[in-house]
Amino acid sequence: MASSSEESSLEKVTKTFEACWEELVREYFEKRWIPIWCSEADVQLHLAHKLLNRLPEDWVHIELPIPLDVEEFSWELLLTGRVSRRKCIVPDIVVLNPENLLAPILLAEIKFNSVGWGLGWLVSGLSEEIIRELVKFLGDDIKRIRDRQKEGPSEQDLEYFLENADKLIQVIKDFKSKTGETVAGYLCVIDEIYPDIEDRIKKKIAEYNPPEHFKVLAKYCPAVDKLEEAREWLIERLKSSKEGH
């Protein structure tokens, strides 16, 4: 059974992690259209930075390998100060109290699915020809995204979001059964296409029978709405340009 100090440490870390994630998601929505979030690694970097500002700096790790045989975890850290990548999973974020090497406190996977558009070009001087081309490209992209939304995520889409989730959940269960340590687990998702992505992922995760301390934190960013606004803005620019001649 975990001691009260272990429980309070777990509670503190999970509350901090969830607060940092919510803060990151708000910033993502606000700053999506400038080149800050260019890859999944950028999301990982910004989240780790927020955690480093709120937790002891020696607690926060990026891509720390976790052996599938969880009992090897503490031995490798004690003997070599690191964990080999042999037969392991590599979570994007790991929180570990160095005073208790039996198990990490928290393991998190991050998934990021973008529609692949920036709007920085809207502030630039554009010719009428380029504006007309952009209006067409945006119209085609908006239709493609709306069609995908109607169809819902494919099995391939869900496989991307759930990649290694089953192994992550099993490792968390093994830490509990083999070391007695409770490990929190998170699957964190930012998706710009599917409004119901959270429900879809949670339904799939339920098939893995996750433990109590495993959570899905999935957020939908309505990028297509911004693209429609941008297209309408460009159309108005074309109208104004024609009226000015």
C-alpha angles and dihedrals in degrees: 000000000000117000121242089254090054091048092050090048091051091047092048093049095047093048090049093047094050092046091051091049093050090049091050092050091052090051091047092056091047097047103029096118098057119072099265099106103049098145146002087267090062090057089048091049095050093046092050090049091054091048092050089056092055106032132049106285093234090059099063122079136171119218097350107173117241115201116234084226092063095194088070091061099081093038093055093047092047095046102037107012090237141061123242122233092233112125096344146119120240111213117201092233128025126180113200131175104217089210090065113042096167090095141347119258097227140012122192137183120200125206125186126188117181132181088226102240132125124188101205090113090068091080093052128090107263131188120233090249093055091045091053090050091049091049089054094045092048091048091052092047093047091052091048092051094045090050091051090049090054091049094046125218115324124229087258090055091051092046088058093051093045097043108142092353091122092052092046091052092047092051091051090051091048093052088056097045098040104033102020090236123135113223122190117223131197137187105198118193136182111187129176100190115047119056092195096047094121094056092044093052095044090052091054093044090054087066088067092056094232121206123253094264096055116100138180113220104186125166129188117216109200095221093157090065090057090048091053090049090050092049092051090048091053091048089053089051089054091050092049091048092053093047090051093059 
